[in-house]
């Protein structure tokens, strides 16, 4: 499918409002913007992998409500990161302290903030190398902890600033640390 950007607008020059309008006109495509302003198109998640994504994200949502220290964001929430890219994660968490410290201007539209924790779940249509690069970009922009969940390989990769990714093959659970200490994702519930 060819997506037409209005001739008067270069993709990198789109305002948040123009990008939101562009996305609504090209549903069900999901669109992100990289740091150079190029649009990144993603197909909808295959149904069976959407269930895995929903489970993982759902457990983060439930934990966030019970914990009370932060806000949960699902896969349709976009964030404008310090490098100017616009990204969304399959599940994201931001502390109330961080959110409350943002000005109204930085909260508006695609909030100009990087979540402190993100989860990305691989679908059959995703290349692992692309998701690994996305995780590195998240960390470079301020994510304190990131989990790349790969149901195809039954692997969870854990990303932290200044460290090489930890690779856990077929883990029984993954424990949150730092900003999301106390969050535990039992993988058998996620794999299904």
N, CA and C atoms as a LAMMPS dump frame, in Angstrom:
ITEM: TIMESTEP
0
ITEM: NUMBER OF ATOMS
576
ITEM: BOX BOUNDS ff ff ff
-5.0000000000000000e+02 5.0000000000000000e+02
-5.0000000000000000e+02 5.0000000000000000e+02
-5.0000000000000000e+02 5.0000000000000000e+02
ITEM: ATOMS id mol type element x y z
1 1 1 N 0.842 -1.175 0
2 1 2 C 0 0 0
3 1 3 C 0.885 1.235 0
4 2 1 N 0.63 2.128 -0.884
5 2 2 C 1.4 3.366 -0.962
6 2 3 C 0.673 4.453 -0.178
7 3 1 N 1.386 5.085 0.724
8 3 2 C 0.804 6.153 1.518
9 3 3 C 1.251 7.483 0.955
10 4 1 N 0.309 8.331 0.673
11 4 2 C 0.604 9.63 0.092
12 4 3 C 0.688 10.694 1.179
13 5 1 N 1.803 11.358 1.239
14 5 2 C 1.959 12.513 2.121
15 5 3 C 1.591 13.726 1.298
16 6 1 N 0.753 14.616 1.839
17 6 2 C 0.397 15.817 1.069
18 6 3 C 1.636 16.492 0.506
19 7 1 N 1.574 16.886 -0.774
20 7 2 C 2.727 17.436 -1.474
21 7 3 C 3.362 18.636 -0.817
22 8 1 N 2.593 19.391 -0.076
23 8 2 C 3.134 20.593 0.556
24 8 3 C 3.856 20.29 1.875
25 9 1 N 3.85 19.012 2.291
26 9 2 C 4.444 18.664 3.59
27 9 3 C 5.513 17.595 3.399
28 10 1 N 6.714 17.869 3.857
29 10 2 C 7.746 16.833 3.906
30 10 3 C 7.476 16.02 5.165
31 11 1 N 7.631 14.674 5.137
32 11 2 C 7.362 13.874 6.331
33 11 3 C 8.066 14.404 7.575
34 12 1 N 9.309 14.821 7.466
35 12 2 C 10.044 15.307 8.623
36 12 3 C 9.572 16.658 9.131
37 13 1 N 8.783 17.338 8.318
38 13 2 C 8.315 18.663 8.697
39 13 3 C 6.888 18.639 9.223
40 14 1 N 6.279 17.465 9.357
41 14 2 C 4.905 17.369 9.842
42 14 3 C 4.813 17.815 11.293
43 15 1 N 3.814 18.626 11.578
44 15 2 C 3.522 18.936 12.976
45 15 3 C 2.848 17.719 13.594
46 16 1 N 2.729 17.715 14.908
47 16 2 C 2.042 16.612 15.579
48 16 3 C 0.604 16.498 15.079
49 17 1 N -0.062 17.633 14.875
50 17 2 C -1.448 17.621 14.409
51 17 3 C -1.542 17.056 12.998
52 18 1 N -0.613 17.435 12.112
53 18 2 C -0.612 16.902 10.747
54 18 3 C -0.336 15.401 10.75
55 19 1 N 0.581 14.96 11.605
56 19 2 C 0.88 13.537 11.685
57 19 3 C -0.324 12.763 12.212
58 20 1 N -1.001 13.287 13.22
59 20 2 C -2.193 12.624 13.757
60 20 3 C -3.272 12.502 12.681
61 21 1 N -3.459 13.554 11.901
62 21 2 C -4.441 13.525 10.819
63 21 3 C -4.025 12.506 9.75
64 22 1 N -2.75 12.509 9.392
65 22 2 C -2.22 11.555 8.412
66 22 3 C -2.479 10.122 8.881
67 23 1 N -2.22 9.852 10.166
68 23 2 C -2.422 8.506 10.711
69 23 3 C -3.897 8.108 10.644
70 24 1 N -4.79 9.018 10.99
71 24 2 C -6.217 8.681 10.976
72 24 3 C -6.71 8.418 9.554
73 25 1 N -6.095 9.039 8.574
74 25 2 C -6.479 8.831 7.18
75 25 3 C -5.924 7.529 6.607
76 26 1 N -4.969 6.914 7.301
77 26 2 C -4.319 5.706 6.792
78 26 3 C -4.452 4.525 7.742
79 27 1 N -5.533 4.493 8.505
80 27 2 C -5.766 3.342 9.38
81 27 3 C -5.965 2.113 8.524
82 28 1 N -5.593 0.92 8.924
83 28 2 C -5.124 0.562 10.257
84 28 3 C -3.606 0.63 10.421
85 29 1 N -2.915 1.273 9.486
86 29 2 C -1.464 1.4 9.623
87 29 3 C -1.124 2.125 10.92
88 30 1 N -0.072 1.68 11.585
89 30 2 C 0.471 2.4 12.732
90 30 3 C 1.715 3.116 12.241
91 31 1 N 1.854 4.358 12.627
92 31 2 C 2.942 5.188 12.122
93 31 3 C 3.714 5.781 13.284
94 32 1 N 5.025 5.698 13.199
95 32 2 C 5.924 6.384 14.119
96 32 3 C 6.825 7.271 13.28
97 33 1 N 7.597 8.121 13.938
98 33 2 C 8.531 9.012 13.231
99 33 3 C 9.895 8.83 13.876
100 34 1 N 10.935 8.612 13.052
101 34 2 C 12.269 8.461 13.621
102 34 3 C 12.903 9.829 13.829
103 35 1 N 14.105 9.849 14.382
104 35 2 C 14.765 11.111 14.734
105 35 3 C 15.074 11.98 13.518
106 36 1 N 15.189 11.369 12.338
107 36 2 C 15.458 12.157 11.129
108 36 3 C 14.171 12.673 10.486
109 37 1 N 13.02 12.319 11.058
110 37 2 C 11.744 12.775 10.534
111 37 3 C 11.082 11.813 9.578
112 38 1 N 11.752 10.7 9.26
113 38 2 C 11.16 9.715 8.357
114 38 3 C 10.041 8.954 9.067
115 39 1 N 8.971 8.664 8.304
116 39 2 C 7.866 7.903 8.866
117 39 3 C 8.195 6.414 8.854
118 40 1 N 7.834 5.753 9.938
119 40 2 C 8.041 4.315 10.086
120 40 3 C 6.657 3.685 10.115
121 41 1 N 6.338 2.863 9.117
122 41 2 C 5.025 2.239 9.006
123 41 3 C 5.068 0.837 9.573
124 42 1 N 4.049 0.502 10.341
125 42 2 C 3.956 -0.827 10.935
126 42 3 C 2.589 -1.401 10.627
127 43 1 N 2.568 -2.654 10.246
128 43 2 C 1.281 -3.281 9.969
129 43 3 C 0.594 -3.632 11.285
130 44 1 N -0.724 -3.832 11.254
131 44 2 C -1.39 -4.283 12.468
132 44 3 C -0.78 -5.614 12.924
133 45 1 N -0.837 -5.857 14.211
134 45 2 C -0.29 -7.084 14.789
135 45 3 C -1.168 -8.269 14.416
136 46 1 N -0.533 -9.383 14.051
137 46 2 C -1.3 -10.59 13.786
138 46 3 C -2.078 -10.961 15.038
139 47 1 N -3.252 -11.492 14.863
140 47 2 C -4.18 -11.736 15.964
141 47 3 C -3.566 -12.545 17.1
142 48 1 N -2.93 -13.672 16.805
143 48 2 C -2.392 -14.506 17.888
144 48 3 C -1.298 -13.781 18.674
145 49 1 N -0.543 -12.91 18.011
146 49 2 C 0.5 -12.158 18.705
147 49 3 C -0.094 -10.951 19.426
148 50 1 N -1.22 -10.465 18.907
149 50 2 C -1.935 -9.398 19.59
150 50 3 C -2.419 -9.849 20.957
151 51 1 N -2.777 -11.113 21.068
152 51 2 C -3.188 -11.648 22.367
153 51 3 C -2.018 -11.644 23.345
154 52 1 N -0.84 -12.04 22.882
155 52 2 C 0.351 -12.022 23.74
156 52 3 C 0.658 -10.59 24.168
157 53 1 N 0.608 -9.661 23.216
158 53 2 C 0.845 -8.25 23.521
159 53 3 C -0.173 -7.749 24.546
160 54 1 N -1.433 -8.099 24.354
161 54 2 C -2.482 -7.65 25.269
162 54 3 C -2.289 -8.214 26.676
163 55 1 N -1.881 -9.462 26.766
164 55 2 C -1.648 -10.052 28.084
165 55 3 C -0.507 -9.345 28.807
166 56 1 N 0.615 -9.201 28.134
167 56 2 C 1.778 -8.557 28.762
168 56 3 C 1.432 -7.138 29.183
169 57 1 N 0.826 -6.396 28.274
170 57 2 C 0.456 -5.018 28.551
171 57 3 C -0.621 -4.945 29.634
172 58 1 N -1.549 -5.876 29.587
173 58 2 C -2.618 -5.912 30.584
174 58 3 C -2.099 -6.119 31.998
175 59 1 N -1.116 -6.996 32.144
176 59 2 C -0.537 -7.21 33.477
177 59 3 C 0.18 -5.962 33.971
178 60 1 N 0.81 -5.219 33.068
179 60 2 C 1.43 -3.954 33.463
180 60 3 C 0.361 -2.956 33.905
181 61 1 N -0.752 -2.912 33.184
182 61 2 C -1.851 -2.013 33.539
183 61 3 C -2.4 -2.348 34.932
184 62 1 N -2.667 -3.621 35.174
185 62 2 C -3.208 -4.054 36.474
186 62 3 C -2.234 -3.706 37.597
187 63 1 N -0.954 -3.975 37.373
188 63 2 C 0.052 -3.667 38.391
189 63 3 C 0.112 -2.157 38.643
190 64 1 N 0.057 -1.359 37.585
191 64 2 C 0.113 0.096 37.73
192 64 3 C -1.034 0.61 38.597
193 65 1 N -2.233 0.098 38.371
194 65 2 C -3.381 0.51 39.183
195 65 3 C -3.177 0.158 40.655
196 66 1 N -2.676 -1.049 40.905
197 66 2 C -2.477 -1.492 42.289
198 66 3 C -1.319 -0.763 42.956
199 67 1 N -0.273 -0.493 42.203
200 67 2 C 0.94 0.121 42.754
201 67 3 C 0.742 1.598 43.072
202 68 1 N 0.127 2.334 42.179
203 68 2 C -0.198 3.731 42.422
204 68 3 C 0.915 4.746 42.266
205 69 1 N 2.107 4.329 41.832
206 69 2 C 3.223 5.271 41.701
207 69 3 C 3.361 5.876 40.323
208 70 1 N 2.587 5.388 39.354
209 70 2 C 2.797 5.865 37.995
210 70 3 C 1.584 5.742 37.118
211 71 1 N 1.813 6.007 35.829
212 71 2 C 0.771 5.962 34.809
213 71 3 C 1.142 4.901 33.775
214 72 1 N 0.129 4.206 33.299
215 72 2 C 0.276 3.184 32.266
216 72 3 C -0.135 3.77 30.918
217 73 1 N 0.567 3.36 29.853
218 73 2 C 0.215 3.762 28.491
219 73 3 C 0.248 2.541 27.59
220 74 1 N -0.771 2.401 26.747
221 74 2 C -0.857 1.288 25.81
222 74 3 C -0.229 1.617 24.472
223 75 1 N -0.385 0.691 23.539
224 75 2 C 0.32 0.776 22.251
225 75 3 C -0.133 1.927 21.362
226 76 1 N -1.252 2.54 21.661
227 76 2 C -1.691 3.655 20.822
228 76 3 C -1.222 5.012 21.346
229 77 1 N -0.471 5.018 22.455
230 77 2 C 0.027 6.281 23.026
231 77 3 C 1.382 6.634 22.434
232 78 1 N 1.492 7.837 21.91
233 78 2 C 2.75 8.285 21.322
234 78 3 C 3.491 9.241 22.237
235 79 1 N 4.816 9.163 22.2
236 79 2 C 5.691 10.031 22.978
237 79 3 C 6.693 10.689 22.042
238 80 1 N 6.878 11.992 22.185
239 80 2 C 7.934 12.682 21.461
240 80 3 C 9.175 12.633 22.339
241 81 1 N 10.193 11.955 21.866
242 81 2 C 11.397 11.71 22.655
243 81 3 C 12.398 12.857 22.505
244 82 1 N 13.41 12.914 23.372
245 82 2 C 14.405 13.989 23.282
246 82 3 C 15.079 14.114 21.91
247 83 1 N 15.221 12.996 21.167
248 83 2 C 15.846 13.077 19.835
249 83 3 C 14.851 13.512 18.754
250 84 1 N 13.652 13.898 19.144
251 84 2 C 12.532 14.357 18.302
252 84 3 C 11.76 13.231 17.619
253 85 1 N 12.155 11.975 17.824
254 85 2 C 11.378 10.886 17.25
255 85 3 C 10.042 10.785 17.985
256 86 1 N 9.062 10.211 17.312
257 86 2 C 7.752 9.956 17.899
258 86 3 C 7.594 8.451 17.946
259 87 1 N 7.51 7.907 19.139
260 87 2 C 7.468 6.457 19.308
261 87 3 C 6.316 6.05 20.21
262 88 1 N 5.879 4.814 20.027
263 88 2 C 4.919 4.197 20.937
264 88 3 C 5.45 2.817 21.282
265 89 1 N 5.124 2.366 22.489
266 89 2 C 5.535 1.03 22.945
267 89 3 C 4.282 0.196 23.131
268 90 1 N 4.438 -1.115 23.149
269 90 2 C 3.29 -1.983 23.389
270 90 3 C 2.754 -1.795 24.808
271 91 1 N 3.611 -1.423 25.723
272 91 2 C 3.231 -1.061 27.082
273 91 3 C 4.281 -0.108 27.618
274 92 1 N 3.853 0.934 28.315
275 92 2 C 4.814 1.908 28.848
276 92 3 C 4.341 2.378 30.22
277 93 1 N 5.308 2.814 31.019
278 93 2 C 5.028 3.297 32.376
279 93 3 C 5.845 4.554 32.617
280 94 1 N 5.196 5.531 33.276
281 94 2 C 5.835 6.794 33.613
282 94 3 C 5.432 7.14 35.041
283 95 1 N 6.402 7.513 35.862
284 95 2 C 6.106 7.827 37.26
285 95 3 C 5.25 9.082 37.364
286 96 1 N 4.435 9.128 38.4
287 96 2 C 3.64 10.333 38.667
288 96 3 C 4.547 11.524 38.905
289 97 1 N 5.674 11.274 39.548
290 97 2 C 6.637 12.351 39.807
291 97 3 C 7.102 12.99 38.495
292 98 1 N 7.434 12.159 37.538
293 98 2 C 7.872 12.676 36.228
294 98 3 C 6.719 13.385 35.522
295 99 1 N 5.547 12.741 35.466
296 99 2 C 4.394 13.337 34.778
297 99 3 C 4.011 14.669 35.403
298 100 1 N 3.932 14.7 36.731
299 100 2 C 3.526 15.921 37.42
300 100 3 C 4.543 17.048 37.259
301 101 1 N 5.789 16.694 36.935
302 101 2 C 6.829 17.697 36.723
303 101 3 C 6.825 18.308 35.33
304 102 1 N 5.986 17.785 34.441
305 102 2 C 5.922 18.306 33.068
306 102 3 C 5.022 19.528 32.994
307 103 1 N 5.418 20.484 32.191
308 103 2 C 4.568 21.655 31.945
309 103 3 C 3.366 21.223 31.104
310 104 1 N 2.334 22.031 31.099
311 104 2 C 1.152 21.759 30.268
312 104 3 C 1.547 21.632 28.806
313 105 1 N 2.481 22.473 28.368
314 105 2 C 2.931 22.439 26.969
315 105 3 C 3.576 21.092 26.633
316 106 1 N 4.405 20.567 27.546
317 106 2 C 5.08 19.284 27.276
318 106 3 C 4.12 18.101 27.361
319 107 1 N 3.007 18.258 28.058
320 107 2 C 2.003 17.187 28.156
321 107 3 C 1.099 17.138 26.932
322 108 1 N 0.94 18.259 26.248
323 108 2 C -0.016 18.392 25.162
324 108 3 C 0.381 17.553 23.945
325 109 1 N -0.628 17.023 23.254
326 109 2 C -0.388 16.25 22.033
327 109 3 C 0.367 14.969 22.342
328 110 1 N 1.425 14.72 21.591
329 110 2 C 2.31 13.586 21.886
330 110 3 C 3.291 14.101 22.926
331 111 1 N 3.052 13.743 24.18
332 111 2 C 3.825 14.309 25.289
333 111 3 C 5.315 14.254 25.007
334 112 1 N 5.993 15.323 25.349
335 112 2 C 7.439 15.432 25.149
336 112 3 C 8.139 14.898 26.393
337 113 1 N 8.174 13.572 26.455
338 113 2 C 8.764 12.875 27.595
339 113 3 C 9.045 11.44 27.177
340 114 1 N 10.036 10.852 27.806
341 114 2 C 10.343 9.448 27.551
342 114 3 C 9.827 8.621 28.72
343 115 1 N 9.06 7.565 28.452
344 115 2 C 8.633 6.705 29.555
345 115 3 C 9.852 6.142 30.275
346 116 1 N 9.673 5.808 31.531
347 116 2 C 10.775 5.23 32.296
348 116 3 C 10.905 3.725 32.065
349 117 1 N 9.785 3.085 31.704
350 117 2 C 9.764 1.645 31.43
351 117 3 C 8.944 1.397 30.176
352 118 1 N 9.448 0.517 29.298
353 118 2 C 8.699 0.122 28.101
354 118 3 C 8.785 -1.38 27.895
355 119 1 N 7.738 -1.904 27.269
356 119 2 C 7.704 -3.293 26.805
357 119 3 C 7.384 -3.275 25.317
358 120 1 N 8.122 -4.039 24.56
359 120 2 C 7.809 -4.267 23.156
360 120 3 C 7.613 -5.77 22.989
361 121 1 N 6.572 -6.16 22.242
362 121 2 C 6.272 -7.572 22.008
363 121 3 C 6.407 -7.839 20.518
364 122 1 N 7.216 -8.804 20.186
365 122 2 C 7.45 -9.135 18.776
366 122 3 C 6.26 -9.88 18.189
367 123 1 N 5.886 -9.492 16.988
368 123 2 C 4.887 -10.195 16.199
369 123 3 C 5.611 -10.931 15.081
370 124 1 N 4.917 -11.832 14.417
371 124 2 C 5.526 -12.592 13.316
372 124 3 C 5.98 -11.681 12.189
373 125 1 N 5.412 -10.48 12.08
374 125 2 C 5.77 -9.563 11.003
375 125 3 C 6.938 -8.653 11.368
376 126 1 N 7.425 -8.744 12.608
377 126 2 C 8.525 -7.886 13.069
378 126 3 C 9.871 -8.567 12.889
379 127 1 N 10.867 -7.803 12.468
380 127 2 C 12.25 -8.291 12.444
381 127 3 C 12.861 -8.023 13.817
382 128 1 N 13.495 -9.042 14.382
383 128 2 C 14.11 -8.904 15.704
384 128 3 C 15.111 -7.755 15.703
385 129 1 N 15.915 -7.641 14.665
386 129 2 C 16.937 -6.594 14.62
387 129 3 C 16.321 -5.193 14.673
388 130 1 N 15.161 -5.012 14.038
389 130 2 C 14.483 -3.704 14.102
390 130 3 C 14.018 -3.397 15.518
391 131 1 N 13.444 -4.394 16.18
392 131 2 C 12.977 -4.188 17.554
393 131 3 C 14.147 -3.982 18.517
394 132 1 N 15.245 -4.684 18.301
395 132 2 C 16.425 -4.486 19.154
396 132 3 C 16.959 -3.064 18.993
397 133 1 N 16.965 -2.559 17.763
398 133 2 C 17.402 -1.175 17.536
399 133 3 C 16.443 -0.193 18.187
400 134 1 N 15.149 -0.49 18.103
401 134 2 C 14.157 0.373 18.745
402 134 3 C 14.38 0.397 20.259
403 135 1 N 14.698 -0.75 20.851
404 135 2 C 14.958 -0.803 22.297
405 135 3 C 16.185 0.038 22.648
406 136 1 N 17.228 -0.048 21.833
407 136 2 C 18.423 0.773 22.078
408 136 3 C 18.09 2.26 21.97
409 137 1 N 17.219 2.612 21.028
410 137 2 C 16.794 4.01 20.893
411 137 3 C 15.984 4.458 22.102
412 138 1 N 15.121 3.593 22.6
413 138 2 C 14.381 3.928 23.812
414 138 3 C 15.358 4.271 24.94
415 139 1 N 16.33 3.387 25.148
416 139 2 C 17.293 3.59 26.239
417 139 3 C 18.11 4.864 26.013
418 140 1 N 18.53 5.103 24.783
419 140 2 C 19.312 6.309 24.477
420 140 3 C 18.514 7.586 24.76
421 141 1 N 17.191 7.482 24.749
422 141 2 C 16.335 8.644 24.99
423 141 3 C 15.853 8.763 26.429
424 142 1 N 16.25 7.822 27.288
425 142 2 C 15.917 7.977 28.698
426 142 3 C 15.186 6.841 29.373
427 143 1 N 14.812 5.792 28.638
428 143 2 C 14.173 4.643 29.289
429 143 3 C 15.149 4.04 30.297
430 144 1 N 14.659 3.765 31.495
431 144 2 C 15.491 3.17 32.539
432 144 3 C 15.5 1.646 32.464
433 145 1 N 14.392 1.08 31.966
434 145 2 C 14.269 -0.373 31.863
435 145 3 C 13.351 -0.694 30.696
436 146 1 N 13.78 -1.625 29.854
437 146 2 C 12.967 -2.042 28.717
438 146 3 C 13.001 -3.546 28.547
439 147 1 N 11.852 -4.105 28.212
440 147 2 C 11.747 -5.537 27.956
441 147 3 C 11.296 -5.762 26.524
442 148 1 N 12.07 -6.541 25.783
443 148 2 C 11.676 -6.999 24.455
444 148 3 C 11.23 -8.449 24.614
445 149 1 N 9.945 -8.673 24.431
446 149 2 C 9.344 -9.995 24.628
447 149 3 C 9.152 -10.625 23.26
448 150 1 N 9.768 -11.775 23.056
449 150 2 C 9.716 -12.456 21.766
450 150 3 C 9.054 -13.822 21.931
451 151 1 N 7.746 -13.919 21.675
452 151 2 C 7.063 -15.199 21.832
453 151 3 C 7.483 -16.24 20.797
454 152 1 N 8.029 -15.798 19.664
455 152 2 C 8.477 -16.754 18.645
456 152 3 C 9.666 -17.578 19.135
457 153 1 N 10.578 -16.925 19.846
458 153 2 C 11.765 -17.613 20.374
459 153 3 C 11.639 -17.924 21.856
460 154 1 N 10.546 -17.449 22.492
461 154 2 C 10.35 -17.549 23.942
462 154 3 C 11.557 -16.96 24.675
463 155 1 N 11.846 -15.743 24.304
464 155 2 C 12.992 -15.02 24.85
465 155 3 C 12.516 -13.658 25.342
466 156 1 N 13.092 -13.203 26.449
467 156 2 C 12.898 -11.837 26.915
468 156 3 C 14.277 -11.2 26.998
469 157 1 N 14.45 -10.075 26.308
470 157 2 C 15.692 -9.319 26.371
471 157 3 C 15.447 -8.108 27.262
472 158 1 N 16.346 -7.877 28.212
473 158 2 C 16.203 -6.778 29.157
474 158 3 C 17.251 -5.716 28.845
475 159 1 N 16.783 -4.478 28.704
476 159 2 C 17.642 -3.35 28.332
477 159 3 C 17.693 -2.341 29.472
478 160 1 N 18.918 -1.899 29.787
479 160 2 C 19.153 -0.861 30.787
480 160 3 C 20.257 0.061 30.266
481 161 1 N 20.251 1.328 30.69
482 161 2 C 21.31 2.247 30.244
483 161 3 C 22.69 1.756 30.657
484 162 1 N 23.646 1.862 29.747
485 162 2 C 25.034 1.542 30.041
486 162 3 C 25.354 0.061 30.187
487 163 1 N 24.389 -0.811 29.861
488 163 2 C 24.618 -2.255 29.985
489 163 3 C 24.25 -2.955 28.688
490 164 1 N 24.902 -4.074 28.444
491 164 2 C 24.514 -4.913 27.308
492 164 3 C 23.174 -5.566 27.635
493 165 1 N 22.358 -5.816 26.617
494 165 2 C 21.074 -6.469 26.893
495 165 3 C 21.273 -7.844 27.541
496 166 1 N 20.427 -8.143 28.514
497 166 2 C 20.392 -9.479 29.133
498 166 3 C 19.404 -10.31 28.335
499 167 1 N 19.799 -11.513 27.945
500 167 2 C 18.915 -12.387 27.185
501 167 3 C 18.503 -13.55 28.082
502 168 1 N 17.188 -13.701 28.27
503 168 2 C 16.644 -14.776 29.096
504 168 3 C 15.823 -15.695 28.202
505 169 1 N 16.297 -16.939 28.068
506 169 2 C 15.599 -17.908 27.231
507 169 3 C 14.571 -18.662 28.063
508 170 1 N 13.34 -18.651 27.586
509 170 2 C 12.219 -19.334 28.217
510 170 3 C 12.137 -19.079 29.732
511 171 1 N 12.152 -17.819 30.16
512 171 2 C 12.086 -17.536 31.588
513 171 3 C 10.703 -17.869 32.149
514 172 1 N 10.661 -18.247 33.417
515 172 2 C 9.365 -18.487 34.054
516 172 3 C 8.704 -17.162 34.426
517 173 1 N 9.534 -16.166 34.768
518 173 2 C 9.017 -14.835 35.075
519 173 3 C 10.106 -13.811 34.821
520 174 1 N 9.681 -12.553 34.751
521 174 2 C 10.609 -11.44 34.606
522 174 3 C 10.253 -10.45 35.71
523 175 1 N 11.27 -10.023 36.466
524 175 2 C 11.057 -9.138 37.606
525 175 3 C 11.397 -7.699 37.241
526 176 1 N 10.499 -6.79 37.585
527 176 2 C 10.775 -5.378 37.407
528 176 3 C 11.793 -4.912 38.437
529 177 1 N 12.634 -3.992 38.042
530 177 2 C 13.62 -3.405 38.947
531 177 3 C 13.538 -1.886 38.823
532 178 1 N 14.21 -1.19 39.717
533 178 2 C 14.256 0.267 39.635
534 178 3 C 12.875 0.88 39.668
535 179 1 N 12.546 1.629 38.632
536 179 2 C 11.286 2.374 38.582
537 179 3 C 10.054 1.485 38.689
538 180 1 N 10.122 0.254 38.22
539 180 2 C 8.973 -0.655 38.298
540 180 3 C 9.257 -1.845 39.224
541 181 1 N 10.029 -1.586 40.281
542 181 2 C 10.281 -2.657 41.244
543 181 3 C 8.945 -3.109 41.818
544 182 1 N 8.807 -4.406 41.945
545 182 2 C 7.556 -4.981 42.422
546 182 3 C 6.693 -5.533 41.299
547 183 1 N 6.973 -5.16 40.062
548 183 2 C 6.216 -5.695 38.929
549 183 3 C 6.841 -7.024 38.52
550 184 1 N 6.018 -8.046 38.436
551 184 2 C 6.477 -9.375 38.029
552 184 3 C 5.577 -9.864 36.904
553 185 1 N 6.192 -10.262 35.808
554 185 2 C 5.442 -10.787 34.671
555 185 3 C 5.7 -12.287 34.603
556 186 1 N 4.661 -13.079 34.892
557 186 2 C 4.761 -14.536 34.829
558 186 3 C 4.573 -14.939 33.368
559 187 1 N 5.611 -15.49 32.778
560 187 2 C 5.638 -15.676 31.334
561 187 3 C 4.67 -16.745 30.838
562 188 1 N 4.367 -17.766 31.607
563 188 2 C 3.393 -18.754 31.148
564 188 3 C 2.024 -18.12 30.926
565 189 1 N 1.712 -17.097 31.724
566 189 2 C 0.451 -16.379 31.527
567 189 3 C 0.492 -15.544 30.245
568 190 1 N 1.679 -15.098 29.879
569 190 2 C 1.85 -14.265 28.682
570 190 3 C 1.897 -15.131 27.429
571 191 1 N 2.714 -16.197 27.453
572 191 2 C 2.852 -17.036 26.27
573 191 3 C 1.501 -17.644 25.886
574 192 1 N 0.672 -17.969 26.888
575 192 2 C -0.661 -18.54 26.614
576 192 3 C -0.674 -20.016 26.428
